[in-house]
Amino acid sequence: MSTMTSDRAGATADGAEEPRWLSPEERDAWLCLSAIMFQLPGQLENQLQRDSGLGFVEYMVLAMLSEAPDQRLSMSDLSAQTSTRLARLSRVVKRLEEQGFVRRSTSTVDRRVTLCHLLPVGHEVLEAAAPGHVEQVRRSVFNHLTRRQVTQLAGIGEALLGGKPSAVINAQLERGQHPRLGEACPGGDAER
């Protein structure tokens, strides 16, 4: 990473535009965010693997299904809610299905859509894993922050994501990008 810290863009000797380099404050913030992006996933993954044998994405799949109506979502919805590419999600769901935690089926409304259902065993595994996961989230994040900083963190996250995670997903649903199970969305196909 370049350590150049000018916030002015200018022309280089060959006439190309020079990048708008980070200010010292932006650089410090970026380095902190980068460190968090590298460290936090490992901390969460290690705790989940140690305590429950689940990976972080597997845990999130079970958690999102547990909160969904009828504990089922289309694979596209699940992909959006877990911020996981569909190809990777398919591999994760296959592993969960082999363990008897979830079941996939074809939608009766649109046969092009695959639904993922949380099974009772998967719900039990999630309930057993959740307390340790929440404690790790507290140890890694919230125990280090004041209430005001938690509010600021949420605001920063919303700014970077373009809104609250649930609001971003709902906006995608309304645009027909990730319609929910059985709903016809303006400009989109149901369940996809």
C-alpha positions as CSV (number, residue, x, y, z in Angstrom):
1,M,0.0,0.0,0.0
2,S,1.4,3.4,-0.9
3,T,2.1,5.7,2.0
4,M,1.5,8.8,-0.2
5,T,-1.0,11.0,1.7
6,S,-1.8,14.0,-0.5
7,D,-5.5,14.6,-0.9
8,R,-5.0,16.5,-4.2
9,A,-5.1,14.9,-7.6
10,G,-2.8,16.3,-10.2
11,A,-1.3,15.5,-13.6
12,T,1.8,13.3,-13.8
13,A,4.7,14.0,-16.1
14,D,3.0,11.9,-18.9
15,G,-0.3,13.9,-18.5
16,A,-2.2,11.1,-16.7
17,E,-4.3,12.0,-13.7
18,E,-2.5,11.2,-10.4
19,P,-4.6,9.3,-7.9
20,R,-6.2,11.2,-5.0
21,W,-4.1,9.8,-2.2
22,L,-5.4,9.2,1.3
23,S,-5.0,11.9,3.9
24,P,-3.1,10.8,7.0
25,E,-6.4,10.4,8.9
26,E,-8.0,8.4,6.0
27,R,-4.9,6.2,5.8
28,D,-5.0,5.5,9.6
29,A,-8.7,4.7,9.4
30,W,-8.2,2.5,6.3
31,L,-5.4,0.6,8.0
32,C,-7.6,0.0,11.1
33,L,-10.5,-1.2,8.9
34,S,-8.1,-3.5,6.9
35,A,-6.8,-5.0,10.1
36,I,-10.4,-5.6,11.4
37,M,-11.3,-7.2,8.0
38,F,-8.4,-9.6,8.3
39,Q,-8.6,-10.4,12.1
40,L,-12.3,-10.5,12.9
41,P,-13.4,-13.3,10.5
42,G,-10.6,-15.6,11.8
43,Q,-11.6,-14.9,15.4
44,L,-15.3,-15.7,14.7
45,E,-14.5,-18.7,12.5
46,N,-12.0,-20.2,15.1
47,Q,-14.5,-20.0,17.9
48,L,-17.4,-21.5,15.9
49,Q,-15.2,-24.3,14.6
50,R,-13.8,-25.1,18.1
51,D,-17.2,-25.0,19.9
52,S,-19.7,-26.3,17.3
53,G,-17.8,-27.5,14.2
54,L,-19.5,-24.8,12.1
55,G,-17.9,-22.3,9.9
56,F,-19.0,-18.7,10.0
57,V,-20.9,-18.8,6.7
58,E,-22.5,-22.1,7.8
59,Y,-23.6,-20.4,11.1
60,M,-25.0,-17.4,9.2
61,V,-26.9,-19.6,6.8
62,L,-28.6,-21.4,9.8
63,A,-29.2,-18.1,11.5
64,M,-30.8,-16.4,8.5
65,L,-33.0,-19.5,7.9
66,S,-34.1,-19.5,11.5
67,E,-35.3,-15.9,11.2
68,A,-37.1,-16.4,7.9
69,P,-40.8,-17.1,7.5
70,D,-41.4,-20.9,7.7
71,Q,-37.6,-21.1,8.2
72,R,-37.0,-21.2,4.5
73,L,-35.5,-18.9,1.9
74,S,-34.7,-19.1,-1.8
75,M,-31.0,-19.6,-2.4
76,S,-30.8,-16.0,-3.9
77,D,-32.3,-14.5,-0.8
78,L,-30.0,-16.6,1.3
79,S,-27.1,-15.4,-0.8
80,A,-28.1,-11.7,-0.3
81,Q,-28.7,-12.1,3.4
82,T,-25.3,-13.8,4.1
83,S,-23.4,-11.6,1.6
84,T,-22.1,-14.8,0.0
85,R,-21.8,-15.5,-3.7
86,L,-24.3,-18.1,-4.9
87,A,-21.6,-20.5,-6.1
88,R,-20.0,-20.6,-2.6
89,L,-23.4,-20.7,-0.9
90,S,-24.3,-23.8,-2.9
91,R,-21.2,-25.6,-1.6
92,V,-22.0,-24.5,2.0
93,V,-25.6,-25.6,1.7
94,K,-24.6,-28.9,0.3
95,R,-22.4,-29.6,3.3
96,L,-25.2,-28.5,5.7
97,E,-27.6,-30.8,3.8
98,E,-25.2,-33.7,4.0
99,Q,-25.2,-33.2,7.8
100,G,-29.0,-33.2,7.9
101,F,-29.2,-29.5,9.0
102,V,-31.0,-28.2,5.9
103,R,-33.0,-29.5,3.0
104,R,-33.2,-28.1,-0.5
105,S,-36.3,-28.3,-2.7
106,T,-37.7,-26.8,-5.9
107,S,-40.2,-24.1,-5.6
108,T,-43.8,-25.0,-6.5
109,V,-44.3,-21.4,-7.7
110,D,-41.3,-21.2,-10.0
111,R,-39.4,-24.4,-10.8
112,R,-36.3,-22.4,-11.6
113,V,-36.0,-21.4,-7.9
114,T,-34.3,-23.6,-5.3
115,L,-35.5,-23.2,-1.7
116,C,-33.4,-24.0,1.4
117,H,-35.3,-25.2,4.5
118,L,-33.9,-25.3,8.1
119,L,-34.5,-28.7,9.6
120,P,-35.0,-29.4,13.4
121,V,-31.5,-30.8,13.8
122,G,-30.1,-27.6,12.2
123,H,-32.1,-25.5,14.5
124,E,-30.8,-27.4,17.5
125,V,-27.2,-27.0,16.3
126,L,-27.8,-23.3,15.8
127,E,-29.2,-22.9,19.3
128,A,-26.2,-24.7,20.8
129,A,-23.7,-22.6,18.8
130,A,-25.4,-19.2,19.4
131,P,-24.3,-18.4,23.0
132,G,-20.6,-19.0,22.3
133,H,-20.8,-17.0,19.1
134,V,-22.5,-14.1,20.7
135,E,-19.9,-14.1,23.5
136,Q,-17.1,-14.1,20.9
137,V,-18.7,-11.2,19.1
138,R,-18.8,-9.3,22.4
139,R,-15.2,-10.2,23.2
140,S,-14.0,-9.2,19.7
141,V,-16.1,-6.1,19.2
142,F,-18.6,-4.8,21.7
143,N,-16.6,-5.1,24.9
144,H,-14.1,-2.6,23.5
145,L,-16.7,0.1,22.6
146,T,-18.9,2.5,24.5
147,R,-22.6,2.8,23.7
148,R,-21.9,5.9,21.7
149,Q,-19.2,4.1,19.7
150,V,-21.6,1.2,19.0
151,T,-24.1,3.7,17.6
152,Q,-21.3,5.3,15.6
153,L,-20.2,1.9,14.3
154,A,-23.7,1.1,13.2
155,G,-23.8,4.5,11.4
156,I,-20.5,3.9,9.7
157,G,-21.6,0.4,8.6
158,E,-24.8,1.8,7.2
159,A,-22.9,4.5,5.3
160,L,-20.6,1.9,3.8
161,L,-23.4,-0.6,3.0
162,G,-25.8,2.0,1.6
163,G,-28.2,1.6,4.5
164,K,-29.0,-0.8,7.3
165,P,-28.3,-4.4,6.2
166,S,-32.0,-5.3,6.5
167,A,-33.0,-2.1,4.6
168,V,-30.5,-2.8,1.9
169,I,-31.9,-6.3,1.4
170,N,-35.5,-5.0,1.5
171,A,-34.6,-2.4,-1.2
172,Q,-33.1,-5.2,-3.3
173,L,-36.3,-7.1,-2.8
174,E,-38.4,-4.1,-3.9
175,R,-36.3,-3.7,-7.0
176,G,-36.9,-7.4,-7.8
177,Q,-33.2,-8.3,-7.3
178,H,-33.8,-10.7,-4.4
179,P,-37.5,-11.3,-4.1
180,R,-38.7,-13.2,-1.0
181,L,-40.4,-16.5,-1.1
182,G,-43.7,-16.4,-2.9
183,E,-43.8,-12.6,-3.4
184,A,-44.1,-11.1,-6.8
185,C,-41.9,-8.0,-6.9
186,P,-42.2,-5.1,-9.2
187,G,-39.9,-5.6,-12.1
188,G,-38.8,-9.0,-10.8
189,D,-39.8,-12.7,-10.7
190,A,-41.2,-14.3,-7.6
191,E,-38.9,-16.3,-5.3
192,R,-35.7,-15.8,-7.3
